Amino acid sequence: MITGLQFGAPNQKARHVPGRWRVIALLLAGALLAGAIWTRLAYWQVVQHVQLSAEAQAQYHELVELPAVRGSIFDRNMRQLVVNTTVYSAFVSPDQIPDNQRARVALALGSVLGADAGKVNQTLASGKKFAYIARRFSKQKADQLRSMLLPGVGLEEEQQRSYLPGISGSSLAANLLGFVNYDRAGQYGVEAYYQKQLAGTAGYISSYRDLANREIVLGTHTHQDPVNGSDLVLSLDSNIQYAAEQQLAAGVKRARAESGSVLIMDPKTGGIVAWADYPSYNANNFARTDPGLFLDNISSSVYEPGSVMKVVTLSGAINAGAISPDTVINDPGYVYVGGYRIYDWDRRNHGTITYTYVLAHSLNVGAMKAMLAEGHDNFYKYMQAFGLTRASGIDVAAEDVVPPPAAGKMQDSMYATAAFGQGIDVNMVQMLAAVNVIANGGRYAPPHVVERIGNRLNPILLAPQAQVISAATAQKMTAMMEQVVQHGSGWTSRIRGFELDQAGKTGTSQIPVNGRYTLDVWASFIGFLPAQHPRFTMMVVMRKPHFPGSDQDWTLNDGYMTAEPVWQKIAQTIVLDWRITPDPH
């Protein structure tokens, strides 16, 4: 008994030790589990509170956009060039269309909308919640679909831009105006440049709905009205625009040219009166148009202007006092500059001539000698003043500019060729604005398309115009340009009654390919009328003309044969439409 008592007590204590540890282990496990649960609760209720609240609200929150009405575009006579029309898009909810109705729905959509029945059937069998069947069709078709009461088929109203018809399936002034895509974003031209002003600001309605899609009356409700876009009034004259497109298309075909462009400007304000390209495109059908036609050749591509540049060269030299219209020079038909022998276009010895003769007969040697007389620094400064070393700032999207090298980096030969318009790149807007300085009494009129934005005048019209050359120099150059029309290369541009009151200049430049000049040319003519009190300044450019017979005589591709006749026909239309009369002499 004593022995049992001695060993029994310690054994009982040992049996209780494991039980205590089990309790402690269970308590620790419970504490860890509770800690994990509380940690997760803290995570979801504290850390993720904002996100979960937002997701919960999103299940009941409805935000409906209220689109702004895009601004309209008008010409200078308040003729509407661009209008907004309502079109419709058809969509389906395949998960809401019973299996036994699919064939009927597919057949109906195919017959009304011209949709492929097989593809529609595939869409209906997909089980999707939403899919478009057709976009942007007429109200007549929308009314047909409504009357059929098709299950799972819905209609959506959309706004679409509509543009006036032009020629040959194009829309009027397509390359100037651009278009608006399906996302309501302006693309190219004026539509892209003035996207913010035209688009306005969308509004919205914010409310909460229950699971049955009923509005929760006591919920938060916010309504923000849209701000409609501003209307634009352009300097464009739609009648002249249409005539320019007609005559340009005929001229390009006649000259068998790759393409052509016409740009017309108001001499006093710099406002663009017409902006025509051929070939062009139909902005109403942009989705099925070759994107290559969207890029505009007037401001979005550069070219070498050729002899039109002589107007700038000689004007600068006269204004600097280096030459006068009657200054006599000797022209043997070529001159050495920077180690290069540079020729007149006809390679003839012209002997003793004046600078008026140089311009009238478009002689390269004379232009180079005028540049050398005024000096490189002065020549470069006048290129800057005439706007040929910077972007014109025209309010049309995607102006392309290739400025010349800095004055100190131009070689002698580069100065020489730039004097007669080769080796220098400009766009048509830059070149027209430069020559327009002569028509505007020596002042630079910044080119622009938009006259008014809503009720506000374009600020460019209120800014002072820079005086590039004196009024006296501009008058002397005007007289020299009159001689181009009366006795020189501008003879095919003459307008009856204005033969003695019309100023112009031809330009023909070879097109470089891989650093070498080819036989293809840019041919151009620029002029203003009446010469003494100009109403318009116009430029016509033909790209790669192949005039009949030019295989034997390449000079038939010159501006006087290809660009001038187009200029003459458009000018005649302007004279009649604007009732311009010759000044008495």
Phi and psi in degrees as a GROMACS rama.xvg file:
@    title "Ramachandran Plot"
@    xaxis  label "Phi"
@    yaxis  label "Psi"
@TYPE xy
-64.2344  -41.2798  ILE-2
-61.001  -40.9526  THR-3
-64.6209  -36.778  GLY-4
-68.2514  -33.6072  LEU-5
-67.5052  -37.9379  GLN-6
-99.5266  -17.183  PHE-7
-69.0283  -41.8004  GLY-8
-64.831  -47.4646  ALA-9
-61.3947  -36.2941  PRO-10
-65.7371  -37.1699  ASN-11
-66.1412  -40.6694  GLN-12
-63.8233  -39.1646  LYS-13
-63.9861  -35.3205  ALA-14
-66.7575  -26.6376  ARG-15
-81.6776  -19.5565  HIS-16
-63.9082  -48.505  VAL-17
-60.7538  -36.4467  PRO-18
-63.4636  -37.2826  GLY-19
-65.7343  -40.7901  ARG-20
-66.7182  -33.4744  TRP-21
-64.4611  -39.611  ARG-22
-63.679  -44.8567  VAL-23
-61.8636  -42.3494  ILE-24
-61.4127  -42.2976  ALA-25
-64.232  -40.8141  LEU-26
-62.9251  -42.3163  LEU-27
-63.6291  -43.2786  LEU-28
-61.5356  -42.0894  ALA-29
-63.5742  -39.7761  GLY-30
-64.5914  -42.9853  ALA-31
-63.0159  -43.1916  LEU-32
-62.7068  -43.9187  LEU-33
-62.7275  -39.9662  ALA-34
-62.5041  -42.1886  GLY-35
-63.0183  -42.336  ALA-36
-64.3039  -45.862  ILE-37
-65.7725  -34.7916  TRP-38
-63.3562  -43.8678  THR-39
-65.4732  -39.4089  ARG-40
-62.4235  -43.2142  LEU-41
-62.992  -39.4423  ALA-42
-61.7295  -49.0333  TYR-43
-74.1707  -35.5772  TRP-44
-87.9015  -23.0457  GLN-45
-110.103  -59.9777  VAL-46
-65.7917  -45.3268  VAL-47
-96.6106  13.976  GLN-48
-58.8826  -47.3579  HIS-49
-63.2145  -45.9338  VAL-50
-65.3024  -44.3057  GLN-51
-65.7972  -37.3951  LEU-52
-63.559  -41.0988  SER-53
-64.5388  -42.3462  ALA-54
-66.4961  -37.1747  GLU-55
-65.7158  -42.4695  ALA-56
-64.8156  -36.9522  GLN-57
-61.6141  -27.2749  ALA-58
-68.3394  -23.744  GLN-59
-116.372  -11.727  TYR-60
-85.3203  136.318  HIS-61
-124.903  127.337  GLU-62
-120.466  113.59  LEU-63
-109.007  121.382  VAL-64
-76.2669  139.608  GLU-65
-109.955  99.093  LEU-66
-62.3591  143.252  PRO-67
-80.0332  150.423  ALA-68
-80.8487  125.527  VAL-69
-70.5968  140.953  ARG-70
-63.3995  150.083  GLY-71
-86.0378  166.891  SER-72
-126.188  129.449  ILE-73
-121.13  155.823  PHE-74
-87.8467  -175.828  ASP-75
-64.5057  -22.9543  ARG-76
-98.3627  15.9805  ASN-77
63.8001  28.1542  MET-78
-83.7069  128.906  ARG-79
-75.0245  120.577  GLN-80
-91.8878  -28.0393  LEU-81
-136.761  130.544  VAL-82
-128.202  157.421  VAL-83
-97.1847  128.997  ASN-84
-122.813  153.07  THR-85
-90.9588  127.244  THR-86
-126.512  173.399  VAL-87
-130.146  149.067  TYR-88
-123.044  139.501  SER-89
-102.986  133.262  ALA-90
-130.079  162.366  PHE-91
-128.247  154.034  VAL-92
-116.353  87.6072  SER-93
-54.3151  -31.9897  PRO-94
-71.289  -9.12879  ASP-95
-106.551  5.98669  GLN-96
-105.606  116.933  ILE-97
-59.1725  149.041  PRO-98
-56.5124  -38.1999  ASP-99
-76.4962  -2.85185  ASN-100
-106.112  -8.97413  GLN-101
-60.4037  -44.7511  ARG-102
-61.3826  -42.7553  ALA-103
-65.5487  -42.6771  ARG-104
-64.1583  -45.0764  VAL-105
-63.016  -40.9127  ALA-106
-65.2389  -41.8007  LEU-107
-65.7282  -44.9273  ALA-108
-63.9912  -37.2491  LEU-109
-66.9791  -41.4572  GLY-110
-71.541  -37.2054  SER-111
-83.1022  -43.1658  VAL-112
-101.743  -7.23402  LEU-113
73.6373  18.3185  GLY-114
-75.3096  150.922  ALA-115
-70.0247  117.207  ASP-116
-59.9259  -37.8298  ALA-117
-63.3746  -44.8594  GLY-118
-67.7949  -36.9386  LYS-119
-63.0996  -42.638  VAL-120
-60.2068  -40.5167  ASN-121
-61.9727  -42.3148  GLN-122
-63.4817  -42.7742  THR-123
-67.1701  -28.439  LEU-124
-86.0268  -3.83933  ALA-125
-76.1659  -21.0919  SER-126
76.8745  10.9599  GLY-127
-66.2883  163.89  LYS-128
-89.9177  -22.6189  LYS-129
-156.011  138.829  PHE-130
-161.068  136.458  ALA-131
-76.5492  142.889  TYR-132
-104.909  -43.09  ILE-133
-151.377  146.631  ALA-134
-116.817  143.53  ARG-135
55.5759  66.5408  ARG-136
-118.82  175.362  PHE-137
-76.277  164.523  SER-138
-64.1554  -32.5577  LYS-139
-59.1229  -45.7016  GLN-140
-68.7365  -36.1393  LYS-141
-62.6213  -41.05  ALA-142
-65.6535  -36.173  ASP-143
-60.8642  -44.9934  GLN-144
-65.7891  -39.6755  LEU-145
-59.2025  -42.1495  ARG-146
-67.3493  -19.1999  SER-147
-83.2851  -16.027  MET-148
51.0015  52.9884  LEU-149
-79.5267  130.396  LEU-150
-67.8938  137.6  PRO-151
74.0861  9.78704  GLY-152
-110.724  130.187  VAL-153
-128.407  162.71  GLY-154
-121.742  143.585  LEU-155
-128.271  126.199  GLU-156
-79.2598  139.733  GLU-157
-139.576  155.532  GLU-158
-96.6122  138.362  GLN-159
-132.646  140.36  GLN-160
-80.2295  137.584  ARG-161
-122.197  133.62  SER-162
-115.315  147.913  TYR-163
-65.2939  149.815  LEU-164
-70.4145  143.253  PRO-165
-108.726  -130.258  GLY-166
-116.374  157.464  ILE-167
50.6654  41.3886  SER-168
80.6399  2.49578  GLY-169
-92.2388  169.417  SER-170
-100.058  156.016  SER-171
-65.0742  129.227  LEU-172
55.4272  38.2904  ALA-173
-58.3449  -43.7011  ALA-174
-71.3932  -22.7398  ASN-175
-82.6815  -45.4586  LEU-176
-78.8992  -35.4253  LEU-177
75.1172  -154.373  GLY-178
-155.193  174.555  PHE-179
-116.442  127.202  VAL-180
-81.3619  -176.764  ASN-181
-68.5826  -14.326  TYR-182
-95.4971  13.7822  ASP-183
66.4382  26.6146  ARG-184
-106.529  131.744  ALA-185
-67.5091  137.482  GLY-186
-124.199  123.249  GLN-187
66.5301  164.859  TYR-188
54.2431  -149.365  GLY-189
-66.5431  -37.7224  VAL-190
-59.5291  -37.6636  GLU-191
-79.9517  -43.3733  ALA-192
-62.5173  -40.2537  TYR-193
-104.949  31.1035  TYR-194
-54.0091  -48.1938  GLN-195
-62.1087  -45.7034  LYS-196
-69.6955  -39.3583  GLN-197
-73.3912  -37.9106  LEU-198
-72.738  -32.9317  ALA-199
72.2075  -160.336  GLY-200
-129.413  126.115  THR-201
-68.754  148.521  ALA-202
-101.735  -171.17  GLY-203
-162.594  160.17  TYR-204
-121.517  125.142  ILE-205
-116.822  124.232  SER-206
-150.785  176.862  SER-207
-120.108  141.768  TYR-208
-131.501  152.133  ARG-209
-85.31  -175.362  ASP-210
-65.5147  -20.1273  LEU-211
-91.5223  12.082  ALA-212
65.6758  25.4957  ASN-213
-95.2591  136.66  ARG-214
-65.1491  134.837  GLU-215
-82.4258  105.756  ILE-216
-59.7093  -37.5785  VAL-217
-83.475  -0.944755  LEU-218
-78.3205  169.978  GLY-219
-69.654  136.784  THR-220
-134.799  121.836  HIS-221
-124.498  135.535  THR-222
-131.108  117.93  HIS-223
-118.207  114.541  GLN-224
-68.7766  146.176  ASP-225
-72.7138  155.073  PRO-226
-106.22  110.929  VAL-227
-65.9898  154.643  ASN-228
-70.2417  160.634  GLY-229
-83.9564  144.667  SER-230
-76.5836  150.697  ASP-231
-116.275  136.891  LEU-232
-112.444  120.467  VAL-233
-93.1208  164.688  LEU-234
-81.6554  -5.08643  SER-235
-63.6609  140.913  LEU-236
-107.568  110.339  ASP-237
-64.4915  -30.6768  SER-238
-65.8478  -45.04  ASN-239
-69.0678  -36.4939  ILE-240
-58.3081  -46.2218  GLN-241
-64.6665  -42.2379  TYR-242
-63.9519  -39.564  ALA-243
-63.2538  -41.6628  ALA-244
-64.7217  -41.4219  GLU-245
-60.8434  -53.903  GLN-246
-68.3612  -34.0142  GLN-247
-64.7001  -45.8856  LEU-248
-60.1181  -43.8692  ALA-249
-64.1271  -39.8832  ALA-250
-68.0712  -39.8771  GLY-251
-62.9869  -42.7378  VAL-252
-66.8504  -40.6406  LYS-253
-63.6438  -41.7199  ARG-254
-85.9034  -1.7908  ALA-255
51.0432  46.4773  ARG-256
-88.4577  161.026  ALA-257
-69.6156  -41.0173  GLU-258
-166.313  174.095  SER-259
-155.917  160.411  GLY-260
-144.605  150.217  SER-261
-130.961  135.065  VAL-262
-134.593  127.31  LEU-263
-125.072  137.314  ILE-264
-130.037  147.089  MET-265
-77.2464  117.957  ASP-266
-60.3532  -35.0325  PRO-267
-79.989  -37.3765  LYS-268
-104.117  -22.213  THR-269
84.2515  2.7419  GLY-270
-68.069  137.042  GLY-271
-80.4586  124.053  ILE-272
-90.638  -35.7485  VAL-273
-152.017  148.227  ALA-274
-146.391  96.9842  TRP-275
-123.783  138.072  ALA-276
-127  147.052  ASP-277
-142.456  128.759  TYR-278
-74.3131  158.699  PRO-279
-126.155  -155.109  SER-280
-151.474  171.457  TYR-281
-100.545  109.915  ASN-282
-65.9524  -20.1086  ALA-283
-74.19  -11.5317  ASN-284
-128.719  37.4542  ASN-285
-61.9901  -30.8022  PHE-286
-66.1999  -22.3058  ALA-287
-116.148  32.6705  ARG-288
-113.832  142.327  THR-289
-60.4438  118.301  ASP-290
-56.684  -22.6716  PRO-291
-62.0751  -22.6648  GLY-292
-80.8962  -14.4768  LEU-293
-72.0068  -32.9468  PHE-294
-71.0866  125.794  LEU-295
-85.0326  134.241  ASP-296
-81.8351  -12.9967  ASN-297
-79.3848  -49.3915  ILE-298
-113.217  -16.6312  SER-299
-101.379  11.5432  SER-300
-146.262  153.524  SER-301
-113.633  162.514  VAL-302
-153.407  168.022  TYR-303
-92.5118  120.785  GLU-304
-73.2068  -17.914  PRO-305
70.2302  -148.21  GLY-306
-68.4514  -11.7092  SER-307
-56.5031  -30.51  VAL-308
-62.3067  -22.0467  MET-309
-63.4344  -24.6069  LYS-310
-62.9413  -43.4298  VAL-311
-68.8056  -45.7856  VAL-312
-59.9483  -50.5264  THR-313
-70.879  -34.4278  LEU-314
-62.5554  -44.1277  SER-315
-63.1767  -42.947  GLY-316
-65.6701  -38.7238  ALA-317
-66.012  -44.564  ILE-318
-65.9198  -31.4268  ASN-319
-78.5809  -5.94943  ALA-320
79.8649  13.0212  GLY-321
-80.7162  -30.2632  ALA-322
-142.362  173.697  ILE-323
-136.327  166.649  SER-324
-57.42  -27.1758  PRO-325
-99.3312  3.35039  ASP-326
-60.0625  133.066  THR-327
-96.6763  133.753  VAL-328
-132.759  167.157  ILE-329
-106.197  129.088  ASN-330
-122.14  100.427  ASP-331
-80.2619  -1.51475  PRO-332
104.304  -6.26914  GLY-333
-159.667  166.951  TYR-334
-153.079  147.156  VAL-335
-93.0195  125.932  TYR-336
-138.798  125.464  VAL-337
57.0842  32.4877  GLY-338
84.9906  2.62277  GLY-339
-112.638  143.626  TYR-340
-96.8456  114.747  ARG-341
-113.1  131.091  ILE-342
-104.961  161.476  TYR-343
-70.2484  162.051  ASP-344
-61.659  -31.5033  TRP-345
-99.0433  -3.81571  ASP-346
56.1768  29.5321  ARG-347
-101.934  153.524  ARG-348
-83.1877  113.176  ASN-349
-95.5984  -6.07235  HIS-350
68.0942  -142.5  GLY-351
-85.8639  119.998  THR-352
-142.219  167.597  ILE-353
-102.658  169.111  THR-354
-71.3859  -23.2286  TYR-355
-64.8725  -40.4046  THR-356
-65.3154  -39.3582  TYR-357
-55.1662  -47.5869  VAL-358
-70.1478  -43.366  LEU-359
-61.2864  -35.5629  ALA-360
-108.954  9.22874  HIS-361
54.1767  59.7161  SER-362
-98.1018  124.901  LEU-363
-66.3022  -39.4162  ASN-364
-59.9264  -43.3988  VAL-365
-62.4563  -41.4796  GLY-366
-63.1765  -41.9644  ALA-367
-65.4459  -38.9181  MET-368
-67.9941  -33.7822  LYS-369
-65.7263  -41.8979  ALA-370
-63.2256  -42.496  MET-371
-67.3234  -32.8527  LEU-372
-65.8769  -38.039  ALA-373
-86.5795  -22.1666  GLU-374
96.0207  153.286  GLY-375
-59.6218  -44.0269  HIS-376
-61.7072  -46.0597  ASP-377
-64.5395  -41.9223  ASN-378
-59.0467  -44.8033  PHE-379
-65.9988  -40.0532  TYR-380
-62.377  -38.4241  LYS-381
-71.2649  -34.0126  TYR-382
-59.7188  -40.4102  MET-383
-64.7947  -47.0519  GLN-384
-64.0295  -34.136  ALA-385
-80.2157  -0.416959  PHE-386
84.27  21.432  GLY-387
-97.2486  2.52108  LEU-388
-114.212  7.65701  THR-389
-146.3  167.859  ARG-390
-64.5064  147.02  ALA-391
-72.4472  -22.9809  SER-392
80.4616  13.7795  GLY-393
-55.6965  138.588  ILE-394
-84.7659  58.9253  ASP-395
-136.44  138.505  VAL-396
-62.2347  146.806  ALA-397
68.2189  46.4654  ALA-398
-68.2531  133.795  GLU-399
-105.664  132.294  ASP-400
-137.093  135.098  VAL-401
-125.879  90.2727  VAL-402
-67.9615  153.665  PRO-403
-70.3925  166.059  PRO-404
-60.245  162.267  PRO-405
-57.7019  154.918  ALA-406
-53.6748  -42.562  ALA-407
-73.2597  -13.0584  GLY-408
-100.601  -2.1271  LYS-409
-84.7673  130.753  MET-410
-78.5129  163.743  GLN-411
-56.2042  -42.3133  ASP-412
-66.0523  -32.059  SER-413
-68.4303  -40.5897  MET-414
-61.4354  -41.0522  TYR-415
-63.4675  -49.033  ALA-416
-71.4471  -33.0544  THR-417
-62.1991  -29.8209  ALA-418
-61.2482  -29.3152  ALA-419
-115.483  21.3567  PHE-420
85.5595  19.63  GLY-421
-114.394  147.156  GLN-422
77.7247  10.078  GLY-423
-129.746  135.811  ILE-424
-107.895  133.598  ASP-425
-139.909  162.648  VAL-426
-101.228  167.804  ASN-427
-63.0208  -34.1533  MET-428
-64.8724  -44.7438  VAL-429
-57.5308  -45.5176  GLN-430
-70.0487  -41.3777  MET-431
-64.8773  -43.4519  LEU-432
-63.2156  -34.2717  ALA-433
-66.3788  -49.7326  ALA-434
-69.2212  -29.0091  VAL-435
-63.4417  -20.1057  ASN-436
-54.2636  -39.3667  VAL-437
-65.7391  -44.2613  ILE-438
-67.0008  -25.4237  ALA-439
-101.082  29.2716  ASN-440
66.432  28.0929  GLY-441
93.0452  0.2892  GLY-442
-101.52  146.215  ARG-443
-90.6905  116.832  TYR-444
-95.8586  111.537  ALA-445
-58.4361  125.128  PRO-446
-69.6703  140.682  PRO-447
-157.368  162.52  HIS-448
-111.592  -38.4232  VAL-449
-93.2222  127.793  VAL-450
-92.9288  -40.5949  GLU-451
-136.881  140.999  ARG-452
-114.707  106.072  ILE-453
64.2794  -123.327  GLY-454
-99.0556  5.44113  ASN-455
-100.738  135.155  ARG-456
-72.9804  141.719  LEU-457
-58.4193  122.83  ASN-458
-56.0436  -24.9323  PRO-459
-62.8662  -25.4694  ILE-460
-76.3728  -17.1989  LEU-461
-96.2827  -12.6816  LEU-462
-78.7943  145.143  ALA-463
-67.1339  147  PRO-464
-91.0584  136.871  GLN-465
-71.8027  136.588  ALA-466
-87.5738  107.05  GLN-467
-84.1541  -47.1226  VAL-468
-133.131  166.065  ILE-469
-71.5299  158.613  SER-470
-61.6022  -33.8475  ALA-471
-65.7378  -41.9729  ALA-472
-63.9022  -41.5889  THR-473
-60.9844  -38.1967  ALA-474
-67.8917  -38.7924  GLN-475
-64.1576  -41.9892  LYS-476
-68.2187  -34.814  MET-477
-58.9558  -44.8082  THR-478
-62.4314  -38.192  ALA-479
-67.3992  -39.1636  MET-480
-70.6858  -27.0211  MET-481
-64.6032  -36.3377  GLU-482
-66.9581  -30.2549  GLN-483
-59.36  -42.0046  VAL-484
-75.9047  -39.6492  VAL-485
-79.2691  -36.0981  GLN-486
-132.486  1.51464  HIS-487
-123.356  -146.054  GLY-488
-74.3816  -6.47041  SER-489
-92.0168  17.0752  GLY-490
-65.7818  -29.1472  TRP-491
-78.582  -2.72793  THR-492
-94.9424  -3.268  SER-493
-60.6083  136.711  ARG-494
-105.438  129.345  ILE-495
-56.7775  130.991  ARG-496
92.8102  -16.5551  GLY-497
-118.04  14.7746  PHE-498
-56.2605  -32.0932  GLU-499
-98.9506  4.39696  LEU-500
-138.81  48.6062  ASP-501
-142.263  133.398  GLN-502
-118.254  142.606  ALA-503
-164.555  171.969  GLY-504
-157.086  132.803  LYS-505
-85.2875  162.579  THR-506
-151.216  133.136  GLY-507
-139.893  126.218  THR-508
-135.458  140.978  SER-509
-74.2948  147.873  GLN-510
-94.0564  122.505  ILE-511
-80.0027  140.109  PRO-512
-134.02  121.352  VAL-513
53.2697  40.9982  ASN-514
82.8569  1.04038  GLY-515
-126.417  139.977  ARG-516
-76.5065  139.352  TYR-517
-106.379  -179.776  THR-518
-82.2699  -11.17  LEU-519
-72.6716  147.317  ASP-520
-135.368  161.331  VAL-521
-98.4109  126.527  TRP-522
-115.375  135.497  ALA-523
-146.14  162.619  SER-524
-146.122  137.07  PHE-525
-134.275  139.419  ILE-526
-166.615  171.416  GLY-527
-138.939  157.942  PHE-528
-155.169  141.69  LEU-529
-60.7706  154.069  PRO-530
-63.7477  -39.3467  ALA-531
-84.4057  -27.583  GLN-532
-137.34  75.4112  HIS-533
-63.3528  137.806  PRO-534
-103.858  -23.0194  ARG-535
-156.024  152.388  PHE-536
-120.931  130.11  THR-537
-133.105  143.647  MET-538
-129.761  136.244  MET-539
-123.7  131.121  VAL-540
-124.66  132.002  VAL-541
-113.159  130.362  MET-542
-104.622  122.607  ARG-543
53.1316  55.9133  LYS-544
-70.7642  150.134  PRO-545
-133.247  71.1901  HIS-546
-61.4973  142.056  PHE-547
-52.6896  126.367  PRO-548
95.2205  -7.44938  GLY-549
-70.4708  -14.4584  SER-550
-63.3971  -31.8511  ASP-551
-94.3593  -29.4587  GLN-552
-137.292  99.3097  ASP-553
-64.9749  -20.7764  TRP-554
-67.5984  -13.2504  THR-555
-68.3198  -15.1496  LEU-556
-85.2823  -1.4539  ASN-557
-63.9852  166.858  ASP-558
-58.5729  -32.3607  GLY-559
-68.3149  -23.3664  TYR-560
-98.0146  -26.7382  MET-561
-109.282  -44.9346  THR-562
-90.2468  -39.5553  ALA-563
-59.5713  -45.0736  GLU-564
-59.1847  -34.8967  PRO-565
-66.6429  -45.5386  VAL-566
-56.7172  -45.3648  TRP-567
-61.8199  -43.8396  GLN-568
-69.4758  -38.4755  LYS-569
-69.2839  -41.9362  ILE-570
-60.2382  -38.5563  ALA-571
-61.5304  -40.9854  GLN-572
-62.6975  -42.8007  THR-573
-64.0651  -43.2722  ILE-574
-56.6945  -44.2031  VAL-575
-72.9728  -44.2989  LEU-576
-68.8966  -37.7472  ASP-577
-95.0832  0.982964  TRP-578
55.7609  50.9301  ARG-579
-84.1673  132.211  ILE-580
-116.829  148.853  THR-581
-63.2468  146.113  PRO-582
-74.1227  140.007  ASP-583
-68.7922  141.707  PRO-584
